[in-house]
Amino acid sequence: MKSNPHFSHHELQEYVHSVFGHDYHAAEQTRIQGGAQKVIYKVNFTNGFSCLLYIWDISSNYFQDELLKESTFQNSYGSSLFSMNTVFLRNHGIMTPALYDMRNGRNGFEFDFALVEYIEGHSAESYFQHHDTPDKHALFQEIGNMVSRMHAIEREHYGKANDYKIKELTCFKLKQDDAINALFYASKHIAMIKENHDHLLHKLAQLESRIQPRARHHFIHDELGPNHIIIDHKMQPYLIDIEGAGFFDLEHEHSFLKLRFGEYYRYFKKENLDSARLSFYRLCHHLSLASGGLKLLHRHFPDRQFARNLAAYHAGQAIEMLSHNRD
């Protein structure tokens, strides 16, 4: 993985001058740790302004092998998706940081890049630790309302906002294929997954067989954890890491929300969700996260303990689903 800055100070200065004008002088660029697919730098200016520099560099992506081999994985990576979803969400009143400039024609570089609004604030996850107060309740209600407004955007076919093609496979069949690949990878490295490989494969097929096709799909974030919502100083929530957003089964998002928000899922809870889809996608998430944690670990992700814990926890949860019906 690339460790040196993608831009020299001179290159960065030329870029920001072309976007903001010659009154803006970059003082420093600091890499923000944690991203697995794109690189993010915070850029501070001498006039007190700050913004983010996003870099889509395949050589810095911890899942580059999947991007090159698995077509469905490409649906959650890339500058074009980021640009399109930023416009789509903001046009529908869903707050996400403003896109100041996008360069995805390479422009002499081997990666795409953009300047994005810096939201001064904290992730929704940090508010889990706050005492229960009316302000905290109001915040999570607003987060729930924002997500509900996004989910209310619907159409007949699944896919990206600009993709209206009718697909041969249903969206849940695509996720079943991804889950089978994740199971195969995890079974090579986790003993209890290897021992239960056939049982998990059967469980996945059993849960998928209970799903009835449908003709309505909703706009979802696709990986909406509390770390993907930033709260500014006015307590306004913003969605981030939006490349994977698109039209899909609503239950895919809700099963993930339930995993990631725990007791705070009550702010998202929705009636009339399909229990068969919830169970199926839950198992898909566990297998994907177990495999994903392993891949981060094997590919030298900086927070190795996080990667190790992620793989172990979701492997255990997948095994638990063999003996319990969990929606």
C-alpha positions in Angstrom: 0.0 0.0 0.0 1.2 3.5 -0.9 2.5 5.3 2.2 3.8 8.6 0.7 1.5 11.5 0.0 -0.2 11.2 -3.5 0.5 14.9 -4.1 3.7 16.8 -3.5 3.1 20.2 -1.9 3.7 21.9 -5.2 1.2 19.7 -7.0 -1.4 20.1 -4.3 -0.9 23.9 -4.3 -1.4 24.0 -8.1 -4.6 22.0 -7.8 -6.3 24.0 -5.0 -5.4 27.2 -6.8 -7.2 26.0 -9.9 -10.3 25.2 -7.8 -10.4 27.9 -5.1 -8.3 30.6 -6.5 -4.9 32.1 -5.5 -6.1 33.3 -2.1 -6.0 29.7 -0.9 -2.7 28.4 0.2 -2.4 24.8 1.5 -0.5 24.7 4.8 -0.5 20.9 5.3 -2.1 17.7 4.2 -2.7 15.0 6.8 -3.8 11.5 6.0 -6.9 10.3 7.8 -6.5 6.7 8.8 -9.2 4.0 8.6 -10.3 3.9 5.0 -10.1 0.5 3.3 -10.9 1.5 -0.2 -10.0 5.1 -0.8 -7.4 7.4 0.7 -8.4 10.6 2.4 -6.3 13.6 3.4 -7.4 16.6 5.4 -6.0 19.8 3.8 -5.6 22.8 6.0 -5.2 26.3 4.5 -3.4 29.4 5.8 -6.7 31.3 5.8 -8.3 28.9 8.2 -10.3 26.9 5.6 -10.1 23.1 5.5 -11.4 20.5 3.1 -10.8 16.8 2.3 -8.8 15.4 -0.6 -10.2 12.1 -1.7 -8.0 9.7 -3.7 -9.3 6.6 -5.6 -6.0 4.7 -6.2 -6.4 1.0 -6.9 -2.9 0.3 -5.5 -4.0 1.7 -2.1 -7.3 -0.3 -2.0 -7.3 -3.2 0.4 -9.8 -5.0 -1.8 -8.1 -4.5 -5.1 -8.0 -8.2 -5.9 -11.8 -8.3 -5.7 -12.2 -5.2 -7.8 -10.2 -6.8 -10.5 -11.9 -10.2 -10.4 -15.5 -9.7 -9.1 -17.8 -7.5 -11.2 -20.4 -7.0 -8.4 -17.7 -5.6 -6.0 -17.0 -2.8 -8.5 -20.5 -1.4 -7.6 -19.1 0.1 -4.4 -15.9 1.7 -5.6 -14.9 4.7 -7.8 -14.9 8.4 -8.3 -17.8 8.3 -10.8 -20.1 6.6 -8.3 -19.1 9.1 -5.6 -19.9 12.0 -7.9 -23.2 10.6 -9.1 -24.4 9.6 -5.7 -23.4 13.0 -4.2 -25.6 14.8 -6.8 -28.4 12.2 -6.5 -28.6 12.4 -2.7 -28.3 16.1 -2.4 -31.0 16.6 -5.1 -33.3 14.4 -2.9 -32.6 16.5 0.2 -30.3 13.9 1.8 -27.2 15.6 3.3 -23.8 14.5 2.3 -20.6 16.6 2.1 -20.4 19.0 -0.9 -18.2 18.0 -3.8 -16.1 21.0 -4.7 -14.2 19.5 -7.6 -13.7 16.1 -9.3 -10.8 15.0 -11.5 -11.4 11.5 -12.9 -9.8 11.8 -16.2 -6.4 11.0 -14.7 -5.0 14.5 -15.5 -1.4 13.2 -15.5 -1.9 11.1 -12.4 -2.5 7.4 -12.0 -5.6 7.9 -9.8 -8.8 9.9 -9.6 -9.2 12.6 -7.0 -11.5 15.2 -5.6 -11.9 18.0 -3.1 -14.7 17.5 -0.7 -16.3 19.5 2.1 -14.8 18.9 5.5 -17.5 18.5 8.1 -16.2 19.5 11.5 -17.8 17.0 13.9 -18.0 13.5 15.1 -19.4 10.2 13.9 -22.8 9.0 15.1 -21.0 6.1 16.8 -19.4 8.6 19.3 -22.8 9.6 20.5 -23.5 6.0 21.7 -21.4 6.9 24.7 -23.3 10.0 25.6 -25.8 10.1 28.4 -29.4 9.7 27.3 -30.8 13.2 27.0 -33.5 14.9 24.9 -30.8 16.2 22.6 -29.4 12.7 22.0 -32.9 11.4 21.4 -33.6 14.2 18.9 -30.3 13.5 17.1 -31.0 9.8 16.5 -34.6 10.7 15.5 -33.2 13.0 12.9 -30.8 10.3 11.7 -33.6 7.9 11.5 -35.8 10.4 9.6 -32.9 11.1 7.1 -32.4 7.4 6.4 -36.2 6.9 6.0 -36.3 9.8 3.5 -33.6 8.1 1.5 -35.3 4.7 1.7 -38.5 6.3 0.4 -36.9 6.8 -3.0 -37.9 3.7 -5.0 -38.3 2.3 -8.4 -38.9 -1.1 -10.1 -35.4 -2.3 -11.0 -32.4 -2.6 -8.7 -29.0 -1.0 -9.6 -27.2 2.3 -9.5 -29.1 5.5 -9.9 -28.2 5.8 -13.6 -28.6 2.1 -14.3 -32.1 1.2 -15.6 -31.2 -2.1 -17.2 -33.2 -5.2 -16.4 -30.9 -7.8 -14.8 -30.9 -11.5 -15.4 -30.3 -12.3 -11.7 -32.3 -11.0 -8.8 -30.4 -8.8 -6.4 -30.6 -11.5 -3.7 -29.0 -14.0 -6.0 -26.1 -11.7 -6.5 -25.6 -11.4 -2.8 -25.8 -15.2 -2.5 -23.0 -15.6 -5.0 -20.9 -13.0 -3.0 -21.7 -14.8 0.2 -20.6 -18.2 -1.2 -17.2 -16.6 -2.2 -16.9 -15.1 1.3 -17.6 -18.5 2.8 -15.0 -20.1 0.7 -12.3 -17.6 1.7 -13.2 -17.7 5.4 -13.3 -21.5 5.5 -9.6 -21.6 4.4 -8.5 -19.6 7.5 -11.1 -20.1 10.3 -11.4 -23.7 11.7 -15.0 -23.5 12.8 -16.1 -22.1 9.4 -14.2 -24.9 7.7 -15.8 -27.5 9.9 -19.3 -26.0 9.2 -18.8 -25.1 5.5 -21.4 -27.4 4.1 -23.9 -26.5 6.9 -23.5 -22.8 6.2 -23.8 -23.4 2.4 -27.0 -25.3 3.0 -28.3 -22.6 5.4 -27.6 -19.9 2.9 -29.5 -21.9 0.2 -32.4 -22.6 2.6 -32.8 -19.0 3.5 -32.6 -17.9 -0.2 -35.2 -20.4 -1.2 -37.8 -18.7 1.1 -37.5 -15.3 -0.7 -40.2 -14.4 -3.2 -39.2 -12.0 -6.1 -40.5 -8.5 -6.0 -40.7 -5.5 -8.4 -39.9 -2.6 -6.0 -36.5 -1.6 -4.8 -35.4 1.2 -2.5 -32.4 3.6 -2.5 -30.0 2.4 0.2 -26.5 3.3 1.4 -25.4 -0.3 1.2 -23.0 -0.2 4.2 -24.6 2.2 6.6 -22.9 1.9 10.0 -22.7 4.7 12.6 -19.2 5.4 11.4 -20.7 6.5 8.0 -22.7 9.3 9.5 -21.0 12.5 10.6 -22.7 15.0 12.9 -21.7 18.6 12.6 -21.7 21.3 15.4 -25.4 22.1 14.6 -26.3 18.4 15.1 -27.0 17.9 11.4 -26.2 14.4 10.2 -24.3 13.8 6.9 -23.9 10.5 5.0 -20.3 9.7 3.9 -18.7 6.8 2.0 -21.6 6.8 -0.5 -20.0 5.0 -3.5 -22.0 1.8 -2.9 -25.4 3.5 -2.7 -28.1 2.4 -5.1 -31.5 0.7 -5.5 -31.7 -2.7 -3.7 -33.8 -4.7 -1.3 -34.6 -2.6 1.7 -34.0 -5.5 4.0 -30.3 -5.6 3.0 -29.9 -2.2 4.6 -32.1 -2.9 7.6 -30.3 -6.1 8.5 -27.0 -4.2 8.4 -28.4 -1.3 10.5 -29.6 -3.8 13.1 -26.1 -5.3 13.3 -24.3 -2.0 13.5 -26.6 0.2 15.6 -27.6 -2.4 18.2 -30.1 -0.8 20.7 -30.2 2.3 18.5 -31.8 0.4 15.7 -35.1 1.4 17.3 -34.7 4.7 15.5 -34.8 2.9 12.1 -37.2 0.1 12.8 -39.8 -0.3 10.1 -42.9 -2.4 9.9 -43.7 -4.8 7.0 -40.2 -5.8 6.2 -39.8 -9.3 4.7 -38.5 -11.6 7.5 -37.1 -14.1 4.9 -35.0 -11.4 3.3 -33.8 -10.1 6.8 -32.6 -13.6 7.8 -30.9 -14.2 4.4 -29.1 -10.9 4.3 -28.0 -11.2 7.9 -26.2 -14.4 7.1 -24.7 -12.7 4.0 -23.4 -9.8 6.1 -21.8 -12.2 8.7 -20.0 -14.1 6.0 -18.9 -11.0 4.2 -17.6 -9.3 7.3 -15.8 -12.4 8.5 -14.1 -12.7 5.1 -13.5 -9.0 4.9 -11.9 -8.9 8.3 -9.6 -11.7 7.3 -8.6 -10.0 4.0 -7.8 -6.8 5.9 -5.7 -8.8 8.3 -3.9 -10.6 5.5 -3.3 -7.4 3.6 -1.7 -5.6 6.5 -4.5 -3.2 7.4 -3.0 -0.8 10.1 -5.6 -1.7 12.8 -4.9 -5.4 12.9 -6.8 -5.9 16.1 -9.9 -4.4 14.6 -9.6 -6.7 11.5 -9.0 -9.8 13.8 -11.9 -9.0 16.0 -14.2 -8.3 13.0 -13.4 -11.7 11.4 -13.8 -13.6 14.7 -17.0 -12.0 15.8 -18.9 -12.4 12.5 -17.6 -16.0 12.0 -19.1 -16.8 15.4 -22.4 -15.1 14.5 -22.6 -17.0 11.3 -22.2 -20.3 13.2 -24.8 -19.2 15.7 -27.3 -18.8 12.8 -27.1 -22.5 12.1 -29.0 -23.3 15.3 -31.2 -20.2 15.7 -33.7 -18.4 13.5 -32.6 -14.8 13.7 -34.3 -11.9 11.8 
